[in-house]
């Protein structure tokens, strides 16, 4: 399986085709902001960011066991920043999902530290 681009994955989830580059800079800025949140949570190393569409998930996510949660988290956060839904009920549901994902990632990070620290 080919390595998946972080930018193209998130762009495709948001809606624009991976081939359309008109919003690349905006979406990359938001992705990098979310990576800063994830670094503060201990999910990815400090300074994790993407530079272009060639940055792959495996090059920025050290714990691939949490990859799907990280993808969902980045999608929801970026979507709320880049193209939020007009319906407040949907926004609230997404914010609740973000909280759930954060909680699960915190638990996973705590378990990893508890079992592998020393």
PyMOL commands that set and color helices and strands:
alter all, ss='L'
color gray80, all
select helices_A, chain A and resi 6-14+24-41+57-60+64-82+88-116
alter helices_A, ss='H'
color red, helices_A
deselect
rebuild
show_as cartoon
